[in-house]
Amino acid sequence: MFGPDFFERLSQRTYYDLDGNPITQDQWSVLRRGAGSGHVARDHIGFYHVSTVWTGIDSTASADDDNGHSHAHGRTPLIYETMVFVERLDPDGILSEDDKLDCTEEYAELHATRDDALAGHHRTTAMVRDWIVNGRPEL
């Protein structure tokens, strides 16, 4: 992922506003700051954390054009993401809230619009509640 050309590749990405319209990296940076890290919804269910965010970057657009620019090949970019994380065990109560969150994703799905992202968040929270009752299946 990182490497000698990381920042060059980063500057060549296509960035999107909250409605999926292409914008510049500078405009994206301003929106990210104003969006409060892009959170759309988040829930804490048992030791699971469900987080849905606007990323503004289509992480599925891995194909590059002749100039090295990522693009979505005529499809709607997937610029929202719902993720499930697990809270680290802390029997001694010494971890801060931030340190309790294990950043290993247990589940993730991508969405094109804010409405799709909210619906995905609700589906995912229902799925996690089912995990609490019936156990988490292998995904």
C-alpha positions as CSV (number, residue, x, y, z in Angstrom):
1,M,0.0,0.0,0.0
2,F,2.6,2.5,1.0
3,G,5.8,2.8,-1.0
4,P,7.9,5.3,-2.8
5,D,4.9,6.3,-5.1
6,F,2.3,6.4,-2.3
7,F,1.7,10.2,-2.3
8,E,1.7,10.4,-6.1
9,R,-0.9,7.6,-6.3
10,L,-2.9,9.4,-3.6
11,S,-2.9,12.7,-5.5
12,Q,-4.2,10.8,-8.7
13,R,-7.3,9.3,-7.0
14,T,-10.7,10.5,-7.9
15,Y,-12.4,12.1,-4.9
16,Y,-16.2,12.5,-4.4
17,D,-18.5,14.8,-2.5
18,L,-21.3,13.4,-0.2
19,D,-23.5,13.1,-3.3
20,G,-21.0,11.1,-5.4
21,N,-19.9,14.0,-7.6
22,P,-16.2,14.2,-8.5
23,I,-14.2,16.9,-6.6
24,T,-10.6,17.8,-6.2
25,Q,-8.4,16.5,-3.4
26,D,-8.4,19.9,-1.8
27,Q,-12.2,20.1,-1.8
28,W,-12.3,16.6,-0.4
29,S,-9.9,17.6,2.4
30,V,-12.2,20.5,3.4
31,L,-15.3,18.3,3.3
32,R,-13.6,15.6,5.5
33,R,-12.7,18.2,8.1
34,G,-16.2,19.6,8.1
35,A,-17.8,16.2,8.1
36,G,-16.3,15.4,11.5
37,S,-14.4,12.4,10.3
38,G,-17.2,11.5,8.0
39,H,-19.4,9.5,10.5
40,V,-22.9,8.9,9.2
41,A,-23.9,6.5,12.1
42,R,-22.3,4.5,14.8
43,D,-23.6,2.1,17.4
44,H,-22.0,0.1,20.3
45,I,-23.7,-3.3,20.7
46,G,-22.2,-5.5,23.3
47,F,-18.5,-5.6,22.5
48,Y,-19.1,-4.8,18.8
49,H,-18.8,-1.3,17.3
50,V,-20.8,-0.6,14.1
51,S,-19.5,2.4,12.2
52,T,-20.7,3.9,8.9
53,V,-18.7,6.6,7.3
54,W,-18.4,8.7,4.2
55,T,-15.0,8.1,2.8
56,G,-15.3,10.2,-0.4
57,I,-13.0,7.7,-2.2
58,D,-14.2,4.7,-4.2
59,S,-11.9,2.0,-2.9
60,T,-13.3,-0.5,-5.5
61,A,-12.1,1.6,-8.4
62,S,-8.7,-0.1,-8.7
63,A,-8.4,0.1,-12.5
64,D,-6.3,3.0,-13.8
65,D,-6.8,4.8,-17.1
66,D,-3.8,5.7,-19.4
67,N,-2.9,8.6,-17.1
68,G,-2.9,6.4,-13.9
69,H,-6.1,7.9,-12.6
70,S,-8.6,5.7,-10.8
71,H,-12.2,5.7,-12.1
72,A,-15.4,3.9,-11.6
73,H,-15.9,2.8,-15.2
74,G,-19.3,4.3,-15.6
75,R,-20.8,2.9,-12.4
76,T,-21.8,4.7,-9.3
77,P,-18.8,5.1,-6.9
78,L,-19.0,3.4,-3.6
79,I,-18.0,6.2,-1.2
80,Y,-19.6,5.1,2.1
81,E,-18.5,2.2,4.2
82,T,-20.1,0.3,7.1
83,M,-17.7,-1.6,9.3
84,V,-17.9,-3.8,12.4
85,F,-15.1,-3.8,14.9
86,V,-14.6,-5.7,18.1
87,E,-13.8,-4.1,21.5
88,R,-10.6,-5.4,23.1
89,L,-11.0,-7.2,26.4
90,D,-10.0,-5.0,29.3
91,P,-10.6,-7.0,32.5
92,D,-8.4,-4.6,34.5
93,G,-10.2,-1.5,33.1
94,I,-6.9,0.2,32.2
95,L,-7.5,0.9,28.4
96,S,-8.8,4.3,27.2
97,E,-12.0,4.2,25.1
98,D,-9.9,4.7,21.9
99,D,-7.5,1.8,22.9
100,K,-10.4,-0.5,23.6
101,L,-11.3,-0.6,19.9
102,D,-9.5,-3.3,17.9
103,C,-9.2,-1.9,14.4
104,T,-9.5,-5.3,12.8
105,E,-12.7,-5.3,10.8
106,E,-15.0,-8.2,11.5
107,Y,-17.3,-7.2,8.6
108,A,-17.6,-4.5,6.0
109,E,-19.8,-3.4,3.2
110,L,-19.7,-0.5,0.8
111,H,-22.5,1.9,-0.3
112,A,-23.0,4.4,-3.0
113,T,-25.3,6.9,-1.3
114,R,-26.0,8.2,2.2
115,D,-29.4,6.6,2.2
116,D,-27.9,3.3,1.1
117,A,-25.3,3.7,3.9
118,L,-27.9,4.3,6.5
119,A,-29.9,1.3,5.3
120,G,-26.7,-0.8,5.4
121,H,-25.9,0.4,8.9
122,H,-29.4,-0.6,10.1
123,R,-29.0,-4.1,8.4
124,T,-25.6,-4.5,10.0
125,T,-26.7,-3.5,13.5
126,A,-29.5,-6.1,13.2
127,M,-26.9,-8.7,12.0
128,V,-24.7,-7.8,15.0
129,R,-27.6,-8.1,17.4
130,D,-28.2,-11.6,15.9
131,W,-24.5,-12.4,16.6
132,I,-25.0,-11.5,20.2
133,V,-28.0,-13.9,20.5
134,N,-26.9,-16.7,18.2
135,G,-23.1,-16.4,18.0
136,R,-21.1,-15.0,15.1
137,P,-20.9,-17.3,12.1
138,E,-17.8,-17.5,10.0
139,L,-18.1,-14.8,7.3
